Structure formats: C-alpha cells, structure tokens
C-alpha cells in the first residue's frame, strides 16, 4: 500500500464526514442539480497524487454532489496513449485527462483542451465560491495560454531534488573514513566533483563492508524516456545546458555549429559525468525509470541520489514501504560554478519543476460537470491532507497549514525547499514539438547508454537529428 493510499484510506471516512466544515454544501448541491446521473471519466498516471484523487477526493465529491467520478490510474505511456487517441479522434471517452507540464504546449497547439477560465466566465452559476485561480502557485502559469487563460487545474507539482541518507552522512565511523580519504568533511555535495567523490566513497564502502549499498542513483533506463528526461532536464541544466540545448530564438538551432548547445563541451561533460555515476550505481539502474529510482532509494540501497519529489513522502515517512524512514535529508542538486547565479537572475535553472494538471478534453460531453469537479480539487480547503498524503503543493496557502508543516519536518524540510527555492527550477521548455524531438533523438541516447556509441559522437548525432526533425516539422527554416 503506497503512502497516498495509506493516508487516504484512513482519512476517507473522516474527510467525507467533515466536508461540511470546509465546503459550501449548498453551492455544490445546487450547482450539481442539472448533472444528476452523470458519470465523469478521467485518466491519469498511477502516482500518489492521482491515487488520492481516486480514493479520497472523487468519493467526497460524489457524496456531496451525486455526480459519480471514475478515475482510471494507469502507466505513464498508457495514460498518454489513451488520452491522445481519445482527443485526436474526438470520441469523448474522457471528461478529465492528466496533462503533464511538458506536454501541455503540444495539446494547446492541437486544440485538445477546454479553456477553463472561459468556461467559468460563460457559466457564472458554475463558479464555486471556494475556487480561485489566484490561489495557485506560479506553477499554474505553465497551463495558461498567451492570453493568460487556464487550461488545466494543477493537481501535482514538485521538484527533482537531491536526497541523501542522514544516518550515513552523520555516522562517526563513516565521517572519519571519508575525511581520512578525501581531506574534507562529509556533507551533501554542492558540486559535481564533490558528488562524484561521495558516490565513489560509498560504493566502495558498501563493497568493503559487504553491504547492499551504492553511492548514487541513476535514472538510466536503456529504452525508456525516463533516461532522456534525467539527462536533459536534471543533469544538463546543472552544467548550463538549458532547454535541451535548442535555441528557439536562433532558428531552433541544436548543434554548436549552428548556435545551439546540445553537443557543446558543457553538454558532453555533463553526459560523461552522468555515465560515470551510472557505472557505480546499483545494477538495476540500467532499467530504472523515475519509479525504480524511488524504490531503490527507499530500499536503502544508495547513499544519495536525484529523486522526484513526489516520491519523497513515502521514502521519508511510510514504514510499510521504506527502509529509510527518518533518515532522509534534502538539498539542491550539485552544480557547476556560476549555474546557481544564472538561476537566481533568471537566465538559467538548476533542475526540473515537474507536475501536472487535470484538464477537460475538447470532445468531452460533460464539460460543465467536469468543471465542478476540477474546482473541487482546486480548492485551498482540500489541499493540506493531499499534500501530506503525497508531497505536492499547488496552492500557496498549503505551505502554512499545521499538518503540512509537521510533514515538512518528516521530509527533512522538503516543503521549505520547494517554497523557498522552487523558483530556481523550471518546467520543460514551451515546445509544441516536445514528443517528436524526444522520440527522434532518444534512440541515439539509448545507444550511448548501452555503449554502442561514443558519448561525444552520440551528442553530435543527436544535435544533427534534432535539427533534421525540426526542419521536417517546419520550425527550422
């Protein structure tokens, strides 16, 4: 049972019973009257935040309004396949779909989504008194069009952070051995060199002490987009390679020859550093996506790693799944010199601000009823329990809730980091061609990961392939 389900199941009866304490029952019942008998269908990735919607918020909403909500949670690739096919054909199977931050620009370019701002403006009787777009954090801006209208109600938002084992980093014997070997105190790394030094130390420590322990995680699956995202959205930015190395203001150049940075010296250095970390990571790293990286850390098999924040909750607090409860610290990822300053002044970023929203597909036949549900999950009032169940924050008021502050301590200050340093991270670039370019160049990356192509030559090939794909798509002239 994952942490979201653990919290959700135990809280469900109480939450339903206490709904009247924080929601305007009269509004919801009145607004829902025209939609009695309607069943809303949604599809989303199987993640802790989505499980909470399915197991807690959907039943609450049905109890309050009489509108049934069926949420289908499935794998990442199946979620996209089902949602996109439905919206392409216009069948209207789904009334809500999960929109990951990186794909929203493609959806908007294809008119797949309903303008929720306009929908509420055109139907004032639908507007809930407890819902406001102003309540959302700046993450909501990723789901707005050029006019500022919102096309998705944020339901999860988190950063990819540096997790480390506080029990290992504070162990007197380990600290003494590390200082004797390196000449410095053992502390969370601030640079790639420091991170690599720590990783090599702990991998050797595990070997020497017959421990099931390695020095780092690596999201390095040799045939899954997770490795593409690990490199381009988590590793490359820490070396100053932003937006996948594509310069949208320079005819979408990717290669150094044409003004891009995809195969720049910095990019090649970043890739080789990442590969060197992969080589001393647990053996499952070659088959690890974001899910397996979290599982590896939670199993106590690594001393440190870059882990999506959505997994931080169960890793740090769920004793039914994690072997490192109470032993997890959080920090910013390791960086090259000058990268933090670029992020602070807005010319760069240090990692990925991930998450998603629930949107209403254009073909939906139940847009108004779906809008009621999206408002329900977007209220400030439902956020604290959700943030405790799954480390995600979409509403500004959530940070100050006592439950969230208590959970923040269990998570080693993760919510403080998200609130205070989240601005240093960024979502995926606003590319309508996101999926096409990813699919065009990922096979070359997989060949690099399997050792069939030299990293430097591989990046050269990836840059050339990206430019060819962008030319075919009409972006490069």
C-alpha positions in Angstrom: 0.0 0.0 0.0 1.6 3.3 -1.0 1.7 6.3 1.3 -1.1 8.1 -0.5 -3.4 5.1 -0.1 -2.3 4.6 3.5 -3.3 8.1 4.4 -6.2 8.3 2.0 -8.0 5.1 3.2 -7.6 6.0 6.9 -8.8 9.6 6.2 -11.6 8.8 3.8 -14.5 8.4 6.2 -13.4 11.4 8.3 -12.9 13.5 5.3 -16.3 12.8 3.9 -17.9 13.4 7.2 -16.2 16.7 7.7 -16.7 18.0 4.3 -19.3 20.5 5.5 -16.6 22.1 7.7 -14.8 23.5 4.8 -17.0 23.5 1.7 -20.2 25.4 0.8 -22.5 22.4 0.7 -25.4 24.5 -0.6 -23.4 25.7 -3.6 -22.2 22.2 -4.6 -25.6 20.6 -4.3 -27.4 23.4 -6.2 -24.8 23.6 -9.0 -24.8 19.8 -9.4 -28.6 19.5 -9.8 -28.6 19.6 -13.6 -26.0 16.8 -13.7 -27.6 14.1 -11.6 -26.9 10.7 -13.1 -23.8 11.9 -14.9 -20.6 9.8 -14.5 -17.4 11.5 -15.2 -14.4 9.5 -16.6 -10.8 10.5 -16.0 -7.5 9.0 -16.9 -4.2 9.7 -15.2 -0.8 8.2 -14.4 -0.7 5.9 -11.4 1.1 8.2 -8.9 0.5 9.1 -5.2 -1.3 12.3 -6.0 -3.6 10.6 -8.5 -4.4 7.8 -6.1 -5.5 10.4 -3.6 -7.9 11.9 -6.2 -9.3 8.4 -7.0 -9.6 7.2 -3.4 -10.4 10.3 -1.4 -11.5 13.4 -3.4 -13.7 11.6 -6.0 -15.7 9.9 -3.3 -16.0 13.1 -1.4 -17.3 14.9 -4.4 -19.8 12.2 -5.3 -21.1 12.1 -1.7 -21.6 15.9 -1.9 -22.9 16.3 -5.4 -24.3 13.0 -6.6 -22.0 13.1 -9.6 -20.0 9.9 -10.0 -16.3 10.2 -10.8 -14.4 7.3 -12.1 -10.6 7.9 -12.2 -8.5 5.4 -14.2 -4.9 5.2 -13.0 -2.5 3.5 -15.4 1.1 3.6 -16.6 2.7 6.7 -17.9 2.7 5.5 -21.5 -0.8 4.1 -21.4 -2.1 7.3 -19.9 -0.8 9.3 -22.9 -1.9 6.7 -25.4 -5.4 6.6 -24.2 -5.8 10.4 -23.7 -4.3 11.4 -27.0 -6.2 8.9 -29.1 -9.5 10.0 -27.5 -8.7 13.7 -28.2 -7.4 13.0 -31.7 -10.5 11.0 -32.7 -12.9 13.2 -30.7 -14.7 10.2 -29.1 -15.2 12.0 -25.8 -14.5 9.0 -23.7 -12.7 11.0 -21.0 -14.0 14.1 -19.3 -10.7 14.8 -17.5 -7.2 13.9 -18.5 -3.9 14.4 -16.7 -1.8 17.0 -18.5 1.9 16.7 -17.6 3.7 20.0 -17.7 5.9 19.1 -20.6 3.1 18.1 -23.0 0.7 20.9 -22.4 2.2 23.1 -25.3 1.6 20.3 -27.8 -2.0 19.9 -26.5 -2.7 23.6 -26.8 -1.3 23.7 -30.3 -3.7 21.0 -31.3 -6.8 22.5 -29.6 -7.2 19.4 -27.4 -8.2 21.2 -24.3 -11.1 23.3 -22.9 -10.4 26.9 -21.7 -11.5 26.6 -18.1 -11.2 30.3 -17.5 -13.7 31.0 -20.3 -15.9 28.1 -19.3 -16.5 29.6 -15.9 -16.8 33.1 -17.3 -19.5 31.9 -19.7 -21.3 29.9 -16.9 -21.2 32.0 -13.7 -23.6 29.6 -11.9 -20.8 27.0 -12.1 -18.3 29.2 -10.2 -17.6 27.8 -6.8 -17.1 30.4 -4.0 -14.1 28.4 -2.7 -12.3 28.3 -6.0 -10.0 30.9 -7.5 -7.2 30.8 -10.0 -5.4 33.3 -7.7 -5.0 30.5 -5.1 -2.5 28.6 -7.2 1.3 28.8 -7.1 3.2 30.1 -10.1 3.3 26.5 -11.4 -0.2 27.1 -12.8 1.3 29.5 -15.3 2.6 26.5 -17.3 -1.0 25.7 -18.1 -2.0 29.1 -19.4 -2.2 30.3 -23.0 -0.7 33.5 -24.3 -3.8 35.4 -23.0 -3.4 34.0 -19.5 -6.4 31.7 -19.6 -6.1 28.4 -17.7 -6.4 25.1 -19.4 -5.7 22.8 -16.5 -6.3 22.8 -12.8 -2.9 21.9 -11.1 -3.1 18.7 -9.1 0.6 18.0 -8.5 3.8 20.0 -8.5 7.2 19.0 -7.2 10.9 19.5 -7.9 13.5 16.8 -8.6 15.8 17.1 -5.6 19.0 15.8 -4.1 18.1 13.2 -1.4 20.8 11.9 0.9 20.9 9.4 3.8 21.3 11.4 7.0 22.2 8.3 9.0 25.1 7.5 6.7 26.3 11.2 6.4 26.3 11.5 10.2 27.8 8.2 11.1 31.1 8.9 13.1 33.0 5.9 11.6 31.9 6.8 8.0 32.7 10.5 8.6 36.2 9.7 9.9 36.9 7.4 7.0 35.7 9.9 4.4 37.8 12.7 5.9 40.9 10.5 6.0 40.4 9.6 2.4 39.4 13.0 0.9 40.6 15.5 3.4 37.2 17.2 3.8 34.1 16.8 6.0 31.3 14.6 4.7 28.4 16.8 3.7 25.8 17.0 0.9 27.6 17.8 -2.3 27.4 21.3 -3.8 29.4 20.5 -7.0 29.6 17.5 -9.3 33.1 16.8 -8.2 32.0 16.6 -4.6 29.0 14.4 -5.6 31.2 12.0 -7.5 33.7 11.8 -4.7 30.9 10.9 -2.3 29.4 8.4 -4.7 32.7 6.6 -5.2 33.3 6.5 -1.5 30.0 5.0 -0.6 30.1 2.4 -3.4 33.5 1.3 -2.2 32.3 1.4 1.4 29.4 -0.9 0.5 31.8 -3.3 -1.2 34.4 -3.3 1.6 31.7 -3.8 4.3 29.6 -6.4 2.4 26.7 -4.0 2.4 23.9 -3.7 -0.1 24.9 -0.1 -0.7 25.9 2.1 -3.6 26.9 5.7 -3.8 24.2 7.1 -6.1 21.0 6.5 -8.0 20.8 6.7 -11.8 17.6 7.0 -13.8 19.3 5.4 -16.8 16.9 3.0 -18.5 18.2 2.0 -21.8 14.9 2.0 -23.6 12.5 4.4 -21.8 12.0 8.2 -22.0 12.9 8.4 -18.3 16.6 8.5 -19.2 16.0 11.2 -21.8 14.4 13.3 -19.0 17.1 12.5 -16.5 19.8 13.8 -18.8 18.1 16.8 -20.4 16.0 18.1 -17.5 18.1 17.1 -14.5 21.7 16.7 -15.4 22.4 19.1 -18.4 20.9 22.2 -16.7 23.4 21.8 -13.8 26.1 22.3 -16.4 24.4 25.3 -18.0 22.8 23.5 -20.9 19.2 24.7 -20.9 16.1 23.9 -22.9 17.6 20.7 -24.2 20.3 22.7 -25.9 17.9 24.1 -28.5 17.9 27.8 -29.1 14.4 28.7 -30.1 15.4 32.3 -30.8 18.1 31.2 -33.2 16.2 29.2 -35.8 15.8 26.4 -33.3 19.5 25.5 -33.6 20.6 22.5 -31.6 24.2 22.0 -32.9 27.1 24.1 -31.8 27.9 24.7 -35.4 24.5 26.5 -35.9 24.4 28.2 -32.5 22.9 25.6 -30.2 24.3 23.8 -27.2 23.1 20.2 -27.4 26.5 18.9 -28.3 28.5 21.7 -26.6 31.6 21.0 -24.5 29.4 21.5 -21.4 26.8 19.0 -22.7 29.5 16.4 -23.3 31.0 16.9 -19.9 27.5 16.6 -18.3 26.8 13.4 -20.2 30.1 11.7 -19.3 29.7 12.7 -15.7 26.2 11.1 -15.6 27.5 8.0 -17.3 30.3 7.8 -14.7 27.7 7.9 -11.9 25.6 5.3 -13.6 28.6 3.0 -13.7 28.9 3.0 -9.9 25.1 2.9 -9.2 23.1 -0.2 -8.3 22.8 -2.8 -11.1 19.1 -2.0 -11.6 19.9 1.5 -12.8 20.1 0.4 -16.4 16.4 -0.5 -16.1 15.3 2.3 -13.8 12.7 4.9 -14.6 11.5 7.6 -12.0 9.6 4.8 -10.2 12.5 2.4 -9.7 14.8 5.2 -8.6 12.4 5.9 -5.8 12.2 2.3 -4.9 16.0 1.9 -4.9 16.4 4.8 -2.5 13.5 3.6 -0.3 15.1 0.2 -0.1 18.2 1.8 1.5 20.5 0.8 -1.4 22.0 4.2 -2.0 23.6 7.0 0.0 22.4 9.8 -2.2 20.6 10.5 -5.5 18.4 12.7 -7.6 14.8 11.8 -6.9 11.4 13.2 -8.0 9.8 15.0 -5.1 6.5 13.0 -5.5 8.4 10.0 -4.1 9.9 11.9 -1.1 6.9 11.4 1.1 6.7 7.6 1.1 10.5 7.4 1.2 10.8 9.6 4.2 7.6 8.6 6.1 6.0 5.3 5.1 7.3 2.5 7.2 5.3 -0.1 5.1 7.3 0.8 2.0 10.5 2.5 3.0 13.5 1.2 5.0 15.0 4.7 5.5 12.1 6.4 7.3 13.5 9.3 9.4 16.9 9.0 7.7 16.4 11.3 4.7 17.7 14.8 4.1 17.1 17.1 1.1 19.3 19.6 -0.7 19.7 21.3 -4.0 21.4 19.3 -6.8 25.2 19.6 -7.4 26.1 22.4 -9.8 29.0 23.7 -11.9 30.4 27.1 -11.0 28.1 30.0 -11.9 24.9 28.0 -12.5 23.2 28.9 -9.3 23.8 32.6 -10.1 22.3 32.1 -13.6 19.2 30.6 -12.0 18.9 33.3 -9.4 19.0 36.0 -12.0 16.6 34.2 -14.3 18.9 33.3 -17.2 19.1 29.6 -16.2 17.7 27.0 -13.9 19.1 24.1 -11.8 16.6 21.3 -12.4 13.2 20.2 -13.3 9.9 21.6 -11.8 7.6 18.7 -12.6 3.9 18.1 -12.2 0.7 18.2 -13.9 -2.9 19.3 -14.1 -6.3 17.9 -14.8 -7.8 19.3 -18.0 -11.1 18.9 -19.8 -10.7 17.4 -23.3 -12.4 19.4 -26.0 -14.5 16.3 -27.1 -15.9 15.8 -23.5 -19.7 15.7 -23.4 -19.8 16.7 -19.7 -17.7 19.8 -19.6 -19.8 21.6 -17.0 -19.9 18.7 -14.6 -16.2 18.1 -15.1 -15.5 21.8 -14.3 -17.3 21.4 -11.0 -15.0 18.5 -10.1 -11.9 20.4 -11.2 -12.9 23.3 -9.0 -13.5 20.9 -6.1 -9.9 19.5 -6.3 -8.5 23.0 -6.8 -9.8 24.5 -3.5 -7.5 25.5 -0.8 -9.6 23.6 1.7 -8.8 20.1 0.3 -5.0 20.7 -0.2 -3.4 20.0 3.2 -4.4 16.4 3.6 -3.5 15.8 -0.1 0.0 17.4 0.5 0.5 15.2 3.5 -0.5 12.1 1.5 1.7 12.9 -1.5 4.4 15.6 -1.5 2.8 18.0 -3.9 1.9 21.6 -3.5 -0.2 23.6 -6.0 -1.9 26.2 -3.8 0.0 28.9 -2.0 -1.9 28.6 1.3 -0.9 24.9 1.7 2.6 25.7 3.0 1.3 27.3 6.2 -1.1 24.6 7.2 0.0 22.9 10.5 -0.4 19.4 9.0 1.9 20.3 6.2 4.4 22.0 8.5 4.5 18.8 10.6 5.0 16.7 7.5 7.7 19.1 6.3 9.8 18.1 9.4 9.4 14.4 8.5 10.6 15.2 5.0 13.7 16.9 6.1 12.5 20.3 5.1 11.3 19.4 1.6 8.4 21.8 1.6 10.6 24.6 2.8 12.9 23.9 -0.1 10.0 23.8 -2.6 8.6 27.1 -1.3 11.9 29.0 -0.9 14.0 27.5 -3.8 11.4 26.3 -6.3 11.9 29.4 -8.4 15.4 28.1 -9.2 13.8 25.1 -11.1 11.9 25.2 -14.3 9.4 23.1 -16.3 10.1 21.7 -19.7 10.6 24.3 -22.5 7.5 25.5 -24.3 7.9 23.2 -27.3 4.9 22.0 -29.2 7.3 19.5 -30.8 8.3 18.1 -27.4 7.3 14.5 -28.1 8.5 14.4 -31.7 12.0 15.6 -31.0 12.3 13.4 -27.9 11.3 10.3 -29.9 13.7 11.3 -32.8 16.8 11.6 -30.6 16.1 9.2 -27.8 17.3 6.1 -29.7 20.7 7.6 -30.1 20.8 8.3 -26.3 19.9 4.7 -25.7 22.8 3.6 -27.9 25.1 5.8 -25.8 23.8 4.2 -22.6 24.4 0.7 -24.0 27.9 1.6 -25.0 27.3 1.2 -28.8 28.1 4.9 -29.5 30.8 7.1 -28.0 29.2 9.9 -25.9 30.7 12.8 -27.8 29.8 11.3 -31.2 26.4 10.4 -29.9 25.7 14.0 -28.8 26.8 15.2 -32.2 24.4 12.8 -33.9 21.6 13.8 -31.5 22.1 17.5 -32.3 22.0 16.8 -36.1 19.0 14.6 -35.7 17.1 17.2 -33.7 17.8 19.8 -36.3 16.7 17.5 -39.1 13.4 16.7 -37.2 12.8 20.4 -36.5 13.3 21.1 -40.2 10.9 18.4 -41.2 8.3 19.8 -38.7 8.7 23.3 -40.2 10.4 25.0 -37.3 13.9 25.4 -38.7 13.8 27.4 -42.0 
